[in-house]
Amino acid sequence: MTERRKLDTILLNNKLVSEEQLKQIISYAHAVGIDLHEAVLQKKIAPPDAVMMAYAESIGLPFINLADVAIDTNVAAQIDPMTARQHSFVPISIDQGYVLLATTKPIIPDVAEELRMTFDLPVRCVLCTPAELGVAIAAHYPRGAVRIPQIIQKQAPASKPVPKAQKLKPTEPMNEEEINDRFWKSVIAFNFSFAFVCFAMNYMKIPGIYNSWYFWLVLVLLGGIAGGLAAFVTWMKLSR
């Protein structure tokens, strides 16, 4: 059995990125907390279809050109539009006892289980480019749309109730401008909090330890903790 290649290896071997570009992309992905393929797409270094094909190979999933695939509207109608938009997927069809989902990365287990209960069938993901997926979602799940369930052949009996879709947290990736804005606002919050702690400690001038080496150690530790908490709270507030 051939060992599956990692995404960074595929990107280099397929000459989609240079070694220097790959280092920069990996650092960027770690800094903003996104997957490597998402970082490559955001930086627009390589064609989206080539990047997604490489990513699909690295995780062992098929890649399709969604624009060339006919989406079964009866299957798509069984999905709550809000769930499809929040978790970025479109059901294509039912094939060989599976519900095929077009997406840009594997869906989370909670959503997979929700879909399994809806169709009484397991799901399989196939990958496509974000642009093609966005077009399909806009076509089948426009904003303000509501679900109108339809009967699907080889599905569970119609009398079986379709579970109500849970309200799940959106997982759409942030764009680069949003990420940079939140990053620098978090940095500013860190600096202000750190400076405030330093000012307060110097103002108090605690007898016996002021200007000693451990006074400065405590000052740095407290300032770092206060700054870190401020940066974290700022990032989370801006993520809502």
Secondary structure, 3 states (H helix, E strand, C coil): CCCCCCHHHHHHHCCCCCHHHHHHHHHHHHHHCCCHHHHHHHHCCCCHHHHHHHHHHHHCCCECCHHHCCCCHHHHCCCCHHHHHHHCEEEEEEECCEEEEEECCCCCHHHHHHHHHHHCCCEEEEECCHHHHHHHHHHHCCCCCCCCCCCCCCCCCCCCCCCCCCCCCCCCCCCHHHHHHHHHHHHHHHHHHHHHHHHHHHHHCCCCCCCCHHHHHHHHHHHHHHHHHHHHHHHHHHHC
